[in-house]
Amino acid sequence: MSEKSIALRVRRVAAQCAQLSQLGVDLDSVRDEDSLYEAGMSSRASVNLMLGLEGEFDIEFPDRLLRRDVFESIASIASAIESLLRS
């Protein structure tokens, strides 16, 4: 699975779980490298996003990846998921 296809799936889950649309943020206008936190994602919403991603990719984020920088952007999330799927 390519990082681009992972990023597209991450974006779809983020649109459902990151609660940015409730703040009037169109996730389509957020680039893969942009900060989801700066766009308005709360720490609570990041937990919802993590749970949604675990279900989407059938993975579990290990404690070492439960950091703000991992969930900072679509790109950083996709990179973390790609590394989990390879191992």
Secondary structure by P-SEA (a helix, b strand, c coil): ccaaaaaaaaaaaaaaccccccccccccccccccccccccccaaaaaaaaaaaaaaaccccccccccccccccaaaaaaaaaaaaac
